[in-house]
Amino acid sequence: METFSKSHNSAESETTASTANPPAVSPKERVKLFLKFALVAAVFFYLGQRGFITAESFRKLAASPKTWILCTLLTVLNTVLGALRWQVLLRTQEVVLSFREVLRLNLVGAFFNIALPGAVSGDFVKAVIVTRKFRDKRALIFGSMIFDRILGVSAMVFVGAFSALLSVLVPWGGALPQVLLFSIGAVGAGAAFFFVYLFLSRKRDPLLALLRIFTRRSEKLGSLERLYQGVMGYRVHPKRILKAIALSIAIHLFLILLSFFITEAISSESLSVFAVAVVVPIGMLATTIPVLPAGVGTGHAAFLGLFHLVGSSQGAEVFSMIVLYQVLLGVVGGIVYLRMLAQGHSR
């Protein structure tokens, strides 16, 4: 099995050196980046002025070593699980990387998720790095990146839909609006349909046939067809997909626990684990809308409204603490990236 040991120094040099060349950022994109972070600052200022975020909550979290230690451990655990999930997907496509290297790339991705503007996300950066080592598997690697994102969002949808269903059947101290229940149910059904189609289309794929009609008319769409096949190629590995889904669900369950510990530490209103389990997955779905880094703004609004349903006014503050841990993870990723750059220049 291929690893990044001493016997593979030349391969590692190529991969490490390639990190010195992330996607170029034009002056226009730099202006967008500045405006984006200025808007983030404005959002936090507004939330602070309205009393939705207070310094007292940060002091309460800092004054509870048990809470921030548990939350740090859960963040580390989720980072490890995320790296394991992507490693499973890469190995399914015969792209063999050591766990250490995949973990490093995921941390670098977390950094660029915060640092890069526009649609150039950290996922794109880490995929580019891997393709420079496995040049003949470009479509498969980008397919693994997209499928990794699909799995993450799908698991979030499944956990949210399950929590919404339980909220109807089990008393939990609140009530979700009917329109929200319907919306979550529809999204959950859509995610389930995707996986049903994925497994049932092994022999006959109508969507691929339709896509090929368009690619024959325009060669520019050829890369889209290859990308589609890179994603759908996972259907011949159902056991590995189920393993990756299990890892994704575990990640979101640990995120619920992290949110509960934060709520316990900073909130004056006592909430049950089940109440947090109902509202957090639904709130996190709002952060998938790529408006600002780490879901700032959309996440605050969603958590504020959802926590009000369970009798808490501190939803925005809980989400701010989650963002804080995401930013800290990005800082660690930045340090890892700088070390990779230094190693590349020292060789």
ABEGO torsion letter per residue (X at the ends): XBBBBAAAAAAAAAAAAAAABBBBBBAAAAAAAAAAAAAAAAAAAAAAAAGABBAAAAAAAAABAAAAAAAAAAAAAAAAAAAAAAAAAAAAAGBBBBAAAAAAAAAAAAAAAAABBEABBAAAAAAAAAAAABAAAAAAAAAAAAAAAAAAAAAAAAAAAAAAAAAAABBAGBBBBAAAAAAAAAAAAAAAAAAAAAAAAAABBAAAAAAAAAAAABAAAAAAAAAAAAAAAAAABAAAAAAAAAAAAAAAAAAAAAAAAAAAAABABBBBAAAAAAAAAAAAAAAABBABBGGBGAAAAAAAAAAAAAGBAAAAAAAAAAAAAAAAAAAAAAAAAAAAAAAAAAX
